[in-house]
């Protein structure tokens, strides 16, 4: 039986630094990073949880810093790193909270309010 991992898995959740957790810019436009949810989900290595990873030319991913683990898009720990159903901009941070924005492997932004 396949391993079941609850969202957001090993991903890290932060308040969106682009819109400062408002979900919208002062102009009224929806934030392009969090898509209005106010949260960002930073995908991480399914094995060690390190947010430093690379997408390789062969379509796989590799943990850049900690453990060197390589995985594909079908890895259960990778698939769990997503927005849980029913969460939106009104959600508060905590277990099970996530966002739709995905890290490019370089880690979360500086703390909000900078």
Secondary structure, DSSP 8 states (H G I E B T S, - for coil): ------TTTT-EEEE-TTTTTSSB-TTS-B-TTTTTSSEEEE---TTT--S-EEE-TTS-EEESSSS--EE-TT-HHHHT-S--TT--TT--SSTT---SEE--SS---S-TT-
